[in-house]
Amino acid sequence: MTSIRPSQVKRRSQLARRHIELGAEFEHCSNLIVVKDYGSQTEVDQAKKLGLADLSTLPRIGFKGTGAPDWAAYHGVTLPQQPNTSAVQKDDSLVAKLSHQELLILSDLGVTSTQIERLEDSPIAAQTYALPRADSHCWLAVTGNQAAEMFSKICAVDLRAHKFANGEVAQTSVARANSIVIRHDLGSTPCFYVLTDASATEFLWDCLLDAMAEYTGAPVGVSALRTLS
Amino acid sequence: MKLLTCPLNGPRNIAEFTYGGEYHPMPDPNITDTRAWAEHVFFHDNAAGVVTEWWCHTASSFWFLAERNTISDEVIRTFEASELFNQRIDFVATNSKEGKL
C-alpha cells in the first residue's frame, strides 16, 4: 500500500485506478501527484527498450489565434520556426507549433518551469485564445528504441528516427484516436509524447500496452524518464 | 491506401479527413436577397468536373481547400484557406431585412 494516493490532490489522472492496480508508487511533484515507479528495479532499462509513462497530471496549455505567436514571443517563449515542430525552452519546458497560429506548451518532467503559470496569469492579447489542454487532453510518453517499430502497428505516420527527427510533431491518428505526437528524446533514448482527447485516455493506454506486449513493453514511472533525460 | 495531402500536415490516409462540402464565394449579406442567400447556404452545384471543396484534417482540426475532379476522383491540388480568405470580415448588425422567397 502506498502512502501517497492520487486522491490526495484535486487533479488526478484518468489512469489513476490503472496505476493503483499496477502497484504504482506515487510522488508529490510541485503540487501534483505523478507515478514515481511501479516498484521495479529495472525501469530505466525498461524505458530504454520500450516503456509507457502517464504524464497527464503535469501542466500544459495551448494558445490559438492570429495574435498568439507574437503574444507568446513577447512573454519570452522561443517559438519553433515551422509548424509541426517543437522547441525546448531555457527552462526545459517544450513548445510545439501546431499551425501558424497555434501553440502547445508542455511542462518539464520535474515541473520546475514556471512558464505555463506565467502565461496563464498574463493578460491575453487580442486575437489570442487560451486552450485548456490540461483539461482536454491526456499526456502519455512512449519511450525506448523499439517505440517507433511499435507505433507502426497503430499509427500510419513513419516515426522511425531517420524519418521523424527529434523535435518533429505529427498530428495524426494513433489507434484510431486523433493525437498529437511529439518526438522529444530523453538523452539518447527516443521518446514520443502522445496527447489525445482525455475521454480516450484509458482506451489509448490499453491500446498502447497491447501493441507493446510483443516487444515486452511495460509501464514506467516518471523517475525512469528523469534518469534518462 | 487513398491519400490526401493536407497543406499543413502533408500526405495522410484519407480516413484522417472529413469532407466539408463545395466551396462557394459568400455573397455580400448586405445586398443579397433571401433566395440567393438560401441558394448559397443550402444548395450545391454537384458538378461533374473540377470542383473546389472544403476538407478538414480532423487530427489537427485544420480546414483547407482542395480542387478535385469529381469524374476521375483526382485531386489536382490542395491549398490553405488563407489563399482565398485573406481579409477579415466583420459582420455588422443591421436591421433585419424582409426577404421573399
Interface residues (C-beta under 8 A of the other chain):
Chain A: P83 N84 L98 S99 A156 V157 A170 Q171 T172 S173 N178 S179 I180
Chain B: M1 L8 N9 R12 N13 A15 E16 H57 T58 A59 S60 F62
